[in-house]
Amino acid sequence: MPEKVGTGWYFGFCLTYIFTFRFFIEYTKEIQEAFEASLPIDMGQILSIPFIILGVYCMLRARK
């Protein structure tokens, strides 16, 4: 895949992979703050979602 170097595909792949992994790891973590108990998903999962979306966007943009 040398033709994909410099297009943002690898950057998007790394973002998507790392933050998707973090999203699922957060299920095993204990609640650290009291306000997180009322949230449907943990704060780490909420913060991972924009980076997953950005990674997918970079990969799709590199395909064009």
All heavy atoms as TSV, in Angstrom:
chain	resi	resn	atom	element	x	y	z
A	1	MET	N	N	0.795	-1.192	0.000
A	1	MET	CA	C	0.000	0.000	0.000
A	1	MET	C	C	0.846	1.269	0.000
A	1	MET	O	O	0.474	2.234	0.642
A	1	MET	CB	C	-0.894	0.029	1.227
A	1	MET	CG	C	-2.066	-0.859	1.205
A	1	MET	SD	S	-3.149	-0.317	2.519
A	1	MET	CE	C	-3.854	-1.847	2.974
A	2	PRO	N	N	1.942	1.325	-0.690
A	2	PRO	CA	C	2.749	2.552	-0.707
A	2	PRO	C	C	1.995	3.755	-1.278
A	2	PRO	O	O	2.295	4.883	-0.943
A	2	PRO	CB	C	3.938	2.207	-1.584
A	2	PRO	CG	C	3.971	0.735	-1.659
A	2	PRO	CD	C	2.584	0.255	-1.420
A	3	GLU	N	N	1.004	3.505	-2.139
A	3	GLU	CA	C	0.260	4.627	-2.719
A	3	GLU	C	C	-0.621	5.328	-1.690
A	3	GLU	O	O	-1.082	6.432	-1.915
A	3	GLU	CB	C	-0.605	4.162	-3.903
A	3	GLU	CG	C	-1.723	3.195	-3.517
A	3	GLU	CD	C	-1.302	1.737	-3.419
A	3	GLU	OE1	O	-0.148	1.411	-3.738
A	3	GLU	OE2	O	-2.143	0.932	-3.011
A	4	LYS	N	N	-0.854	4.714	-0.535
A	4	LYS	CA	C	-1.682	5.318	0.506
A	4	LYS	C	C	-0.866	6.161	1.495
A	4	LYS	O	O	-1.438	6.872	2.303
A	4	LYS	CB	C	-2.458	4.247	1.261
A	4	LYS	CG	C	-3.510	3.567	0.411
A	4	LYS	CD	C	-4.459	2.792	1.265
A	4	LYS	CE	C	-5.437	2.019	0.434
A	4	LYS	NZ	N	-6.536	2.806	-0.064
A	5	VAL	N	N	0.445	6.095	1.424
A	5	VAL	CA	C	1.290	6.871	2.329
A	5	VAL	C	C	1.144	8.353	1.997
A	5	VAL	O	O	1.219	8.761	0.848
A	5	VAL	CB	C	2.766	6.429	2.216
A	5	VAL	CG1	C	3.673	7.334	3.026
A	5	VAL	CG2	C	2.916	4.987	2.655
A	6	GLY	N	N	0.889	9.160	3.019
A	6	GLY	CA	C	0.746	10.597	2.836
A	6	GLY	C	C	-0.671	11.037	2.515
A	6	GLY	O	O	-0.915	12.218	2.342
A	7	THR	N	N	-1.615	10.099	2.450
A	7	THR	CA	C	-2.988	10.459	2.123
A	7	THR	C	C	-3.851	10.614	3.366
A	7	THR	O	O	-4.963	11.115	3.283
A	7	THR	CB	C	-3.634	9.387	1.226
A	7	THR	OG1	O	-3.686	8.144	1.930
A	7	THR	CG2	C	-2.885	9.224	-0.076
A	8	GLY	N	N	-3.387	10.171	4.518
A	8	GLY	CA	C	-4.159	10.228	5.753
A	8	GLY	C	C	-4.829	8.912	6.090
A	8	GLY	O	O	-5.478	8.797	7.121
A	9	TRP	N	N	-4.679	7.916	5.219
A	9	TRP	CA	C	-5.325	6.628	5.465
A	9	TRP	C	C	-4.760	5.958	6.715
A	9	TRP	O	O	-5.511	5.487	7.563
A	9	TRP	CB	C	-5.172	5.707	4.255
A	9	TRP	CG	C	-6.058	4.499	4.358
A	9	TRP	CD1	C	-7.334	4.402	3.927
A	9	TRP	CD2	C	-5.726	3.242	4.958
A	9	TRP	NE1	N	-7.826	3.158	4.227
A	9	TRP	CE2	C	-6.867	2.418	4.859
A	9	TRP	CE3	C	-4.595	2.735	5.569
A	9	TRP	CZ2	C	-6.886	1.120	5.339
A	9	TRP	CZ3	C	-4.617	1.442	6.057
A	9	TRP	CH2	C	-5.758	0.652	5.934
A	10	TYR	N	N	-3.450	5.927	6.850
A	10	TYR	CA	C	-2.828	5.291	8.017
A	10	TYR	C	C	-3.144	6.058	9.302
A	10	TYR	O	O	-3.360	5.466	10.353
A	10	TYR	CB	C	-1.311	5.173	7.849
A	10	TYR	CG	C	-0.919	4.091	6.886
A	10	TYR	CD1	C	-0.264	4.396	5.705
A	10	TYR	CD2	C	-1.209	2.766	7.145
A	10	TYR	CE1	C	0.088	3.405	4.816
A	10	TYR	CE2	C	-0.859	1.765	6.268
A	10	TYR	CZ	C	-0.209	2.096	5.097
A	10	TYR	OH	O	0.138	1.108	4.220
A	11	PHE	N	N	-3.175	7.365	9.225
A	11	PHE	CA	C	-3.541	8.184	10.381
A	11	PHE	C	C	-4.965	7.854	10.821
A	11	PHE	O	O	-5.229	7.645	12.005
A	11	PHE	CB	C	-3.422	9.673	10.036
A	11	PHE	CG	C	-3.859	10.580	11.136
A	11	PHE	CD1	C	-3.112	10.715	12.292
A	11	PHE	CD2	C	-5.030	11.311	11.018
A	11	PHE	CE1	C	-3.519	11.556	13.312
A	11	PHE	CE2	C	-5.449	12.151	12.034
A	11	PHE	CZ	C	-4.689	12.281	13.182
A	12	GLY	N	N	-5.879	7.797	9.874
A	12	GLY	CA	C	-7.263	7.457	10.173
A	12	GLY	C	C	-7.396	6.048	10.713
A	12	GLY	O	O	-8.181	5.801	11.634
A	13	PHE	N	N	-6.627	5.120	10.150
A	13	PHE	CA	C	-6.657	3.736	10.626
A	13	PHE	C	C	-6.192	3.652	12.074
A	13	PHE	O	O	-6.817	2.976	12.893
A	13	PHE	CB	C	-5.779	2.854	9.729
A	13	PHE	CG	C	-5.701	1.435	10.187
A	13	PHE	CD1	C	-6.750	0.565	9.956
A	13	PHE	CD2	C	-4.587	0.972	10.860
A	13	PHE	CE1	C	-6.691	-0.754	10.390
A	13	PHE	CE2	C	-4.505	-0.337	11.290
A	13	PHE	CZ	C	-5.567	-1.208	11.052
A	14	CYS	N	N	-5.113	4.356	12.399
A	14	CYS	CA	C	-4.592	4.331	13.772
A	14	CYS	C	C	-5.585	4.950	14.754
A	14	CYS	O	O	-5.815	4.396	15.827
A	14	CYS	CB	C	-3.249	5.054	13.842
A	14	CYS	SG	S	-1.912	4.135	13.063
A	15	LEU	N	N	-6.166	6.093	14.387
A	15	LEU	CA	C	-7.168	6.708	15.259
A	15	LEU	C	C	-8.341	5.772	15.496
A	15	LEU	O	O	-8.784	5.583	16.626
A	15	LEU	CB	C	-7.686	8.009	14.651
A	15	LEU	CG	C	-6.860	9.263	14.821
A	15	LEU	CD1	C	-7.554	10.434	14.142
A	15	LEU	CD2	C	-6.616	9.574	16.275
A	16	THR	N	N	-8.854	5.190	14.423
A	16	THR	CA	C	-10.006	4.310	14.534
A	16	THR	C	C	-9.673	3.092	15.386
A	16	THR	O	O	-10.443	2.717	16.276
A	16	THR	CB	C	-10.474	3.867	13.135
A	16	THR	OG1	O	-10.754	5.032	12.362
A	16	THR	CG2	C	-11.720	3.016	13.216
A	17	TYR	N	N	-8.547	2.479	15.146
A	17	TYR	CA	C	-8.157	1.274	15.872
A	17	TYR	C	C	-7.938	1.557	17.358
A	17	TYR	O	O	-8.464	0.855	18.224
A	17	TYR	CB	C	-6.898	0.683	15.246
A	17	TYR	CG	C	-6.455	-0.610	15.881
A	17	TYR	CD1	C	-7.125	-1.790	15.612
A	17	TYR	CD2	C	-5.377	-0.639	16.751
A	17	TYR	CE1	C	-6.729	-2.978	16.199
A	17	TYR	CE2	C	-4.972	-1.819	17.342
A	17	TYR	CZ	C	-5.654	-2.987	17.068
A	17	TYR	OH	O	-5.273	-4.154	17.656
A	18	ILE	N	N	-7.171	2.589	17.662
A	18	ILE	CA	C	-6.822	2.890	19.051
A	18	ILE	C	C	-8.053	3.268	19.861
A	18	ILE	O	O	-8.267	2.766	20.967
A	18	ILE	CB	C	-5.766	4.015	19.113
A	18	ILE	CG1	C	-4.432	3.489	18.581
A	18	ILE	CG2	C	-5.618	4.564	20.526
A	18	ILE	CD1	C	-3.406	4.567	18.314
A	19	PHE	N	N	-8.889	4.150	19.314
A	19	PHE	CA	C	-10.019	4.631	20.103
A	19	PHE	C	C	-11.184	3.645	20.117
A	19	PHE	O	O	-11.979	3.662	21.058
A	19	PHE	CB	C	-10.435	6.028	19.637
A	19	PHE	CG	C	-9.467	7.079	20.119
A	19	PHE	CD1	C	-8.488	7.569	19.284
A	19	PHE	CD2	C	-9.521	7.536	21.424
A	19	PHE	CE1	C	-7.581	8.513	19.734
A	19	PHE	CE2	C	-8.624	8.476	21.891
A	19	PHE	CZ	C	-7.649	8.969	21.044
A	20	THR	N	N	-11.292	2.772	19.130
A	20	THR	CA	C	-12.285	1.695	19.211
A	20	THR	C	C	-11.871	0.716	20.306
A	20	THR	O	O	-12.709	0.265	21.099
A	20	THR	CB	C	-12.421	0.968	17.859
A	20	THR	OG1	O	-12.834	1.913	16.876
A	20	THR	CG2	C	-13.432	-0.150	17.939
A	21	PHE	N	N	-10.586	0.408	20.374
A	21	PHE	CA	C	-10.081	-0.451	21.440
A	21	PHE	C	C	-10.336	0.183	22.803
A	21	PHE	O	O	-10.806	-0.477	23.735
A	21	PHE	CB	C	-8.585	-0.706	21.223
A	21	PHE	CG	C	-7.983	-1.639	22.225
A	21	PHE	CD1	C	-8.249	-2.996	22.173
A	21	PHE	CD2	C	-7.153	-1.161	23.221
A	21	PHE	CE1	C	-7.692	-3.867	23.106
A	21	PHE	CE2	C	-6.597	-2.011	24.150
A	21	PHE	CZ	C	-6.870	-3.370	24.087
A	22	ARG	N	N	-10.064	1.482	22.910
A	22	ARG	CA	C	-10.292	2.183	24.177
A	22	ARG	C	C	-11.775	2.173	24.545
A	22	ARG	O	O	-12.128	2.022	25.711
A	22	ARG	CB	C	-9.799	3.622	24.078
A	22	ARG	CG	C	-10.057	4.393	25.347
A	22	ARG	CD	C	-9.662	5.830	25.249
A	22	ARG	NE	N	-10.064	6.500	26.489
A	22	ARG	CZ	C	-10.115	7.795	26.626
A	22	ARG	NH1	N	-9.784	8.581	25.632
A	22	ARG	NH2	N	-10.504	8.328	27.767
A	23	PHE	N	N	-12.645	2.334	23.550
A	23	PHE	CA	C	-14.088	2.336	23.801
A	23	PHE	C	C	-14.513	1.044	24.485
A	23	PHE	O	O	-15.274	1.064	25.447
A	23	PHE	CB	C	-14.840	2.514	22.481
A	23	PHE	CG	C	-16.326	2.651	22.642
A	23	PHE	CD1	C	-16.883	3.897	22.837
A	23	PHE	CD2	C	-17.149	1.547	22.595
A	23	PHE	CE1	C	-18.259	4.035	22.988
A	23	PHE	CE2	C	-18.521	1.670	22.743
A	23	PHE	CZ	C	-19.074	2.922	22.944
A	24	PHE	N	N	-14.016	-0.100	23.999
A	24	PHE	CA	C	-14.406	-1.386	24.587
A	24	PHE	C	C	-13.691	-1.670	25.909
A	24	PHE	O	O	-14.250	-2.323	26.787
A	24	PHE	CB	C	-14.197	-2.517	23.585
A	24	PHE	CG	C	-15.181	-2.452	22.457
A	24	PHE	CD1	C	-14.778	-2.115	21.180
A	24	PHE	CD2	C	-16.527	-2.693	22.681
A	24	PHE	CE1	C	-15.692	-2.034	20.147
A	24	PHE	CE2	C	-17.458	-2.618	21.658
A	24	PHE	CZ	C	-17.033	-2.286	20.381
A	25	ILE	N	N	-12.480	-1.174	26.079
A	25	ILE	CA	C	-11.757	-1.348	27.339
A	25	ILE	C	C	-12.453	-0.601	28.475
A	25	ILE	O	O	-12.423	-1.031	29.625
A	25	ILE	CB	C	-10.290	-0.874	27.185
A	25	ILE	CG1	C	-9.505	-1.844	26.336
A	25	ILE	CG2	C	-9.618	-0.691	28.541
A	25	ILE	CD1	C	-9.368	-3.224	26.929
A	26	GLU	N	N	-13.109	0.495	28.154
A	26	GLU	CA	C	-13.794	1.288	29.177
A	26	GLU	C	C	-14.899	0.499	29.880
A	26	GLU	O	O	-15.303	0.853	30.981
A	26	GLU	CB	C	-14.382	2.562	28.566
A	26	GLU	CG	C	-13.347	3.584	28.142
A	26	GLU	CD	C	-12.677	4.290	29.296
A	26	GLU	OE1	O	-13.329	4.473	30.348
A	26	GLU	OE2	O	-11.509	4.673	29.155
A	27	TYR	N	N	-15.420	-0.555	29.258
A	27	TYR	CA	C	-16.437	-1.379	29.913
A	27	TYR	C	C	-15.884	-2.099	31.140
A	27	TYR	O	O	-16.629	-2.421	32.058
A	27	TYR	CB	C	-17.007	-2.420	28.939
A	27	TYR	CG	C	-18.018	-1.857	27.978
A	27	TYR	CD1	C	-17.759	-1.847	26.623
A	27	TYR	CD2	C	-19.236	-1.355	28.424
A	27	TYR	CE1	C	-18.691	-1.335	25.727
A	27	TYR	CE2	C	-20.172	-0.850	27.541
A	27	TYR	CZ	C	-19.897	-0.837	26.188
A	27	TYR	OH	O	-20.815	-0.335	25.325
A	28	THR	N	N	-14.593	-2.362	31.172
A	28	THR	CA	C	-13.990	-3.095	32.282
A	28	THR	C	C	-13.524	-2.181	33.410
A	28	THR	O	O	-13.176	-2.666	34.478
A	28	THR	CB	C	-12.787	-3.914	31.796
A	28	THR	OG1	O	-11.780	-3.026	31.303
A	28	THR	CG2	C	-13.197	-4.871	30.680
A	29	LYS	N	N	-13.537	-0.889	33.178
A	29	LYS	CA	C	-13.023	0.069	34.149
A	29	LYS	C	C	-14.069	0.400	35.215
A	29	LYS	O	O	-15.263	0.437	34.940
A	29	LYS	CB	C	-12.620	1.355	33.409
A	29	LYS	CG	C	-11.754	2.283	34.194
A	29	LYS	CD	C	-11.352	3.460	33.353
A	29	LYS	CE	C	-12.544	4.404	33.336
A	29	LYS	NZ	N	-12.273	5.697	32.774
A	30	GLU	N	N	-13.613	0.659	36.408
A	30	GLU	CA	C	-14.512	1.075	37.480
A	30	GLU	C	C	-14.854	2.553	37.312
A	30	GLU	O	O	-14.072	3.328	36.761
A	30	GLU	CB	C	-13.848	0.870	38.839
A	30	GLU	CG	C	-13.653	-0.583	39.195
A	30	GLU	CD	C	-13.089	-0.744	40.587
A	30	GLU	OE1	O	-13.173	0.211	41.381
A	30	GLU	OE2	O	-12.555	-1.823	40.861
A	31	ILE	N	N	-16.004	2.938	37.826
A	31	ILE	CA	C	-16.428	4.335	37.769
A	31	ILE	C	C	-15.524	5.159	38.670
A	31	ILE	O	O	-15.338	4.839	39.848
A	31	ILE	CB	C	-17.904	4.464	38.182
A	31	ILE	CG1	C	-18.783	3.738	37.179
A	31	ILE	CG2	C	-18.303	5.924	38.295
A	31	ILE	CD1	C	-20.246	3.674	37.561
A	32	GLN	N	N	-14.968	6.254	38.133
A	32	GLN	CA	C	-14.027	7.071	38.890
A	32	GLN	C	C	-14.688	8.291	39.523
A	32	GLN	O	O	-14.244	8.764	40.550
A	32	GLN	CB	C	-12.888	7.518	37.985
A	32	GLN	CG	C	-12.060	6.361	37.487
A	32	GLN	CD	C	-10.977	6.797	36.525
A	32	GLN	OE1	O	-10.979	7.930	36.053
A	32	GLN	NE2	N	-10.059	5.902	36.237
A	33	GLU	N	N	-15.715	8.820	38.887
A	33	GLU	CA	C	-16.407	9.997	39.400
A	33	GLU	C	C	-17.872	9.670	39.620
A	33	GLU	O	O	-18.447	8.874	38.891
A	33	GLU	CB	C	-16.284	11.164	38.408
A	33	GLU	CG	C	-14.871	11.654	38.210
A	33	GLU	CD	C	-14.317	12.343	39.432
A	33	GLU	OE1	O	-15.104	12.938	40.209
A	33	GLU	OE2	O	-13.099	12.297	39.637
A	34	ALA	N	N	-18.495	10.317	40.590
A	34	ALA	CA	C	-19.886	10.022	40.929
A	34	ALA	C	C	-20.854	10.351	39.800
A	34	ALA	O	O	-21.829	9.637	39.576
A	34	ALA	CB	C	-20.280	10.791	42.183
A	35	PHE	N	N	-20.583	11.423	39.041
A	35	PHE	CA	C	-21.509	11.807	37.974
A	35	PHE	C	C	-21.541	10.785	36.833
A	35	PHE	O	O	-22.507	10.741	36.083
A	35	PHE	CB	C	-21.184	13.201	37.437
A	35	PHE	CG	C	-19.993	13.258	36.537
A	35	PHE	CD1	C	-20.137	13.097	35.161
A	35	PHE	CD2	C	-18.726	13.469	37.044
A	35	PHE	CE1	C	-19.043	13.158	34.319
A	35	PHE	CE2	C	-17.623	13.530	36.214
A	35	PHE	CZ	C	-17.782	13.370	34.838
A	36	GLU	N	N	-20.500	9.979	36.700
A	36	GLU	CA	C	-20.472	8.970	35.637
A	36	GLU	C	C	-21.492	7.860	35.861
A	36	GLU	O	O	-21.873	7.184	34.915
A	36	GLU	CB	C	-19.078	8.353	35.510
A	36	GLU	CG	C	-18.069	9.238	34.831
A	36	GLU	CD	C	-16.743	8.533	34.612
A	36	GLU	OE1	O	-16.518	7.459	35.193
A	36	GLU	OE2	O	-15.938	9.060	33.839
A	37	ALA	N	N	-21.938	7.677	37.090
A	37	ALA	CA	C	-22.899	6.615	37.387
A	37	ALA	C	C	-24.235	6.859	36.693
A	37	ALA	O	O	-24.951	5.920	36.357
A	37	ALA	CB	C	-23.096	6.500	38.889
A	38	SER	N	N	-24.568	8.120	36.433
A	38	SER	CA	C	-25.840	8.440	35.786
A	38	SER	C	C	-25.739	8.472	34.268
A	38	SER	O	O	-26.754	8.600	33.589
A	38	SER	CB	C	-26.363	9.785	36.295
A	38	SER	OG	O	-25.471	10.817	35.925
A	39	LEU	N	N	-24.548	8.368	33.713
A	39	LEU	CA	C	-24.362	8.409	32.257
A	39	LEU	C	C	-24.608	7.026	31.651
A	39	LEU	O	O	-24.275	6.014	32.256
A	39	LEU	CB	C	-22.940	8.860	31.919
A	39	LEU	CG	C	-22.548	10.266	32.338
A	39	LEU	CD1	C	-21.079	10.505	32.042
A	39	LEU	CD2	C	-23.391	11.296	31.627
A	40	PRO	N	N	-25.179	6.988	30.435
A	40	PRO	CA	C	-25.401	5.680	29.799
A	40	PRO	C	C	-24.098	4.978	29.410
A	40	PRO	O	O	-24.021	3.753	29.410
A	40	PRO	CB	C	-26.240	6.011	28.570
A	40	PRO	CG	C	-26.035	7.464	28.325
A	40	PRO	CD	C	-25.697	8.086	29.650
A	41	ILE	N	N	-23.068	5.758	29.060
A	41	ILE	CA	C	-21.735	5.209	28.784
A	41	ILE	C	C	-20.719	6.048	29.552
A	41	ILE	O	O	-20.985	7.183	29.920
A	41	ILE	CB	C	-21.413	5.165	27.269
A	41	ILE	CG1	C	-21.544	6.536	26.623
A	41	ILE	CG2	C	-22.283	4.162	26.556
A	41	ILE	CD1	C	-21.184	6.573	25.147
A	42	ASP	N	N	-19.536	5.487	29.781
A	42	ASP	CA	C	-18.503	6.181	30.548
A	42	ASP	C	C	-17.985	7.406	29.808
A	42	ASP	O	O	-18.114	7.528	28.592
A	42	ASP	CB	C	-17.326	5.246	30.827
A	42	ASP	CG	C	-17.654	4.176	31.838
A	42	ASP	OD1	O	-18.685	4.301	32.517
A	42	ASP	OD2	O	-16.860	3.217	31.934
A	43	MET	N	N	-17.355	8.304	30.552
A	43	MET	CA	C	-16.791	9.516	29.963
A	43	MET	C	C	-15.705	9.174	28.946
A	43	MET	O	O	-15.596	9.819	27.907
A	43	MET	CB	C	-16.223	10.423	31.061
A	43	MET	CG	C	-15.719	11.747	30.551
A	43	MET	SD	S	-16.945	12.718	29.654
A	43	MET	CE	C	-18.042	13.192	30.951
A	44	GLY	N	N	-14.914	8.149	29.205
A	44	GLY	CA	C	-13.884	7.738	28.249
A	44	GLY	C	C	-14.479	7.287	26.932
A	44	GLY	O	O	-13.915	7.533	25.865
A	45	GLN	N	N	-15.626	6.646	26.980
A	45	GLN	CA	C	-16.303	6.227	25.755
A	45	GLN	C	C	-16.852	7.429	25.010
A	45	GLN	O	O	-16.754	7.507	23.782
A	45	GLN	CB	C	-17.419	5.245	26.084
A	45	GLN	CG	C	-16.901	3.920	26.587
A	45	GLN	CD	C	-17.991	3.033	27.107
A	45	GLN	OE1	O	-18.885	3.482	27.805
A	45	GLN	NE2	N	-17.920	1.758	26.764
A	46	ILE	N	N	-17.413	8.374	25.737
A	46	ILE	CA	C	-17.926	9.593	25.111
A	46	ILE	C	C	-16.800	10.348	24.420
A	46	ILE	O	O	-16.955	10.853	23.304
A	46	ILE	CB	C	-18.629	10.479	26.157
A	46	ILE	CG1	C	-19.896	9.793	26.667
A	46	ILE	CG2	C	-18.951	11.856	25.600
A	46	ILE	CD1	C	-20.539	10.464	27.853
A	47	LEU	N	N	-15.648	10.422	25.067
A	47	LEU	CA	C	-14.512	11.140	24.486
A	47	LEU	C	C	-13.862	10.378	23.332
A	47	LEU	O	O	-13.166	10.976	22.509
A	47	LEU	CB	C	-13.476	11.431	25.574
A	47	LEU	CG	C	-13.936	12.386	26.680
A	47	LEU	CD1	C	-12.901	12.452	27.780
A	47	LEU	CD2	C	-14.226	13.758	26.111
A	48	SER	N	N	-14.071	9.075	23.248
A	48	SER	CA	C	-13.503	8.279	22.161
A	48	SER	C	C	-14.303	8.400	20.865
A	48	SER	O	O	-13.738	8.266	19.780
A	48	SER	CB	C	-13.437	6.808	22.563
A	48	SER	OG	O	-12.551	6.619	23.628
A	49	ILE	N	N	-15.593	8.647	20.968
A	49	ILE	CA	C	-16.461	8.667	19.791
A	49	ILE	C	C	-16.022	9.685	18.734
A	49	ILE	O	O	-15.945	9.342	17.549
A	49	ILE	CB	C	-17.936	8.859	20.216
A	49	ILE	CG1	C	-18.417	7.610	20.946
A	49	ILE	CG2	C	-18.826	9.160	19.016
A	49	ILE	CD1	C	-19.776	7.750	21.601
A	50	PRO	N	N	-15.697	10.949	19.098
A	50	PRO	CA	C	-15.260	11.891	18.048
A	50	PRO	C	C	-13.990	11.440	17.323
A	50	PRO	O	O	-13.854	11.658	16.115
A	50	PRO	CB	C	-15.015	13.193	18.803
A	50	PRO	CG	C	-15.754	13.063	20.068
A	50	PRO	CD	C	-15.821	11.603	20.385
A	51	PHE	N	N	-13.081	10.795	18.029
A	51	PHE	CA	C	-11.840	10.343	17.399
A	51	PHE	C	C	-12.085	9.156	16.476
A	51	PHE	O	O	-11.408	9.014	15.453
A	51	PHE	CB	C	-10.788	10.017	18.457
A	51	PHE	CG	C	-10.248	11.243	19.133
A	51	PHE	CD1	C	-10.684	11.593	20.402
A	51	PHE	CD2	C	-9.337	12.059	18.498
A	51	PHE	CE1	C	-10.218	12.727	21.028
A	51	PHE	CE2	C	-8.849	13.203	19.107
A	51	PHE	CZ	C	-9.297	13.538	20.376
A	52	ILE	N	N	-13.030	8.298	16.827
A	52	ILE	CA	C	-13.398	7.191	15.940
A	52	ILE	C	C	-14.007	7.760	14.656
A	52	ILE	O	O	-13.664	7.336	13.546
A	52	ILE	CB	C	-14.370	6.227	16.642
A	52	ILE	CG1	C	-13.674	5.522	17.806
A	52	ILE	CG2	C	-14.922	5.203	15.656
A	52	ILE	CD1	C	-14.616	4.754	18.721
A	53	ILE	N	N	-14.893	8.732	14.808
A	53	ILE	CA	C	-15.521	9.363	13.637
A	53	ILE	C	C	-14.469	10.063	12.780
A	53	ILE	O	O	-14.484	9.950	11.550
A	53	ILE	CB	C	-16.624	10.342	14.087
A	53	ILE	CG1	C	-17.777	9.569	14.724
A	53	ILE	CG2	C	-17.109	11.198	12.929
A	53	ILE	CD1	C	-18.800	10.434	15.420
A	54	LEU	N	N	-13.536	10.779	13.410
A	54	LEU	CA	C	-12.464	11.452	12.672
A	54	LEU	C	C	-11.597	10.444	11.925
A	54	LEU	O	O	-11.221	10.676	10.768
A	54	LEU	CB	C	-11.608	12.286	13.625
A	54	LEU	CG	C	-10.428	13.018	13.007
A	54	LEU	CD1	C	-10.915	14.056	12.004
A	54	LEU	CD2	C	-9.584	13.668	14.084
A	55	GLY	N	N	-11.293	9.327	12.555
A	55	GLY	CA	C	-10.483	8.300	11.906
A	55	GLY	C	C	-11.181	7.703	10.696
A	55	GLY	O	O	-10.572	7.523	9.636
A	56	VAL	N	N	-12.464	7.419	10.825
A	56	VAL	CA	C	-13.228	6.876	9.693
A	56	VAL	C	C	-13.295	7.914	8.577
A	56	VAL	O	O	-13.145	7.585	7.397
A	56	VAL	CB	C	-14.635	6.436	10.146
A	56	VAL	CG1	C	-15.513	6.102	8.957
A	56	VAL	CG2	C	-14.537	5.249	11.084
A	57	TYR	N	N	-13.488	9.183	8.944
A	57	TYR	CA	C	-13.528	10.259	7.949
A	57	TYR	C	C	-12.203	10.334	7.176
A	57	TYR	O	O	-12.203	10.447	5.944
A	57	TYR	CB	C	-13.823	11.599	8.624
A	57	TYR	CG	C	-13.659	12.773	7.717
A	57	TYR	CD1	C	-14.612	13.064	6.751
A	57	TYR	CD2	C	-12.544	13.601	7.807
A	57	TYR	CE1	C	-14.455	14.144	5.906
A	57	TYR	CE2	C	-12.370	14.673	6.968
A	57	TYR	CZ	C	-13.335	14.949	6.014
A	57	TYR	OH	O	-13.164	16.022	5.166
A	58	CYS	N	N	-11.091	10.266	7.889
A	58	CYS	CA	C	-9.777	10.331	7.224
A	58	CYS	C	C	-9.574	9.145	6.277
A	58	CYS	O	O	-9.039	9.309	5.183
A	58	CYS	CB	C	-8.654	10.369	8.253
A	58	CYS	SG	S	-8.518	11.918	9.141
A	59	MET	N	N	-10.012	7.965	6.699
A	59	MET	CA	C	-9.854	6.788	5.839
A	59	MET	C	C	-10.731	6.898	4.599
A	59	MET	O	O	-10.301	6.562	3.497
A	59	MET	CB	C	-10.170	5.523	6.623
A	59	MET	CG	C	-9.101	5.189	7.630
A	59	MET	SD	S	-9.319	3.718	8.652
A	59	MET	CE	C	-10.704	2.892	8.125
A	60	LEU	N	N	-11.954	7.385	4.763
A	60	LEU	CA	C	-12.847	7.531	3.610
A	60	LEU	C	C	-12.365	8.623	2.664
A	60	LEU	O	O	-12.446	8.487	1.442
A	60	LEU	CB	C	-14.280	7.829	4.075
A	60	LEU	CG	C	-14.986	6.693	4.799
A	60	LEU	CD1	C	-16.342	7.165	5.318
A	60	LEU	CD2	C	-15.149	5.494	3.901
A	61	ARG	N	N	-11.856	9.699	3.238
A	61	ARG	CA	C	-11.337	10.801	2.416
A	61	ARG	C	C	-10.097	10.369	1.609
A	61	ARG	O	O	-9.905	10.810	0.478
A	61	ARG	CB	C	-10.989	11.976	3.320
A	61	ARG	CG	C	-10.620	13.207	2.584
A	61	ARG	CD	C	-10.592	14.396	3.524
A	61	ARG	NE	N	-10.105	15.539	2.826
A	61	ARG	CZ	C	-8.925	16.116	3.051
A	61	ARG	NH1	N	-8.150	15.655	4.005
A	61	ARG	NH2	N	-8.536	17.150	2.358
A	62	ALA	N	N	-9.296	9.494	2.190
A	62	ALA	CA	C	-8.089	9.031	1.508
A	62	ALA	C	C	-8.423	8.104	0.353
A	62	ALA	O	O	-7.629	7.959	-0.584
A	62	ALA	CB	C	-7.162	8.327	2.496
A	63	ARG	N	N	-9.579	7.464	0.389
A	63	ARG	CA	C	-9.963	6.555	-0.698
A	63	ARG	C	C	-10.297	7.287	-1.981
A	63	ARG	O	O	-10.209	6.729	-3.062
A	63	ARG	CB	C	-11.172	5.720	-0.269
A	63	ARG	CG	C	-10.855	4.715	0.801
A	63	ARG	CD	C	-12.055	3.909	1.154
A	63	ARG	NE	N	-12.331	2.983	0.063
A	63	ARG	CZ	C	-13.463	2.324	-0.087
A	63	ARG	NH1	N	-14.434	2.497	0.785
A	63	ARG	NH2	N	-13.633	1.503	-1.086
A	64	LYS	N	N	-10.716	8.551	-1.862
A	64	LYS	CA	C	-11.125	9.312	-3.053
A	64	LYS	C	C	-9.958	9.771	-3.880
A	64	LYS	O	O	-8.882	9.902	-3.519
A	64	LYS	CB	C	-11.977	10.508	-2.640
A	64	LYS	CG	C	-13.279	10.100	-2.033
A	64	LYS	CD	C	-14.087	11.301	-1.669
A	64	LYS	CE	C	-15.392	10.877	-1.027
A	64	LYS	NZ	N	-16.209	11.973	-0.646
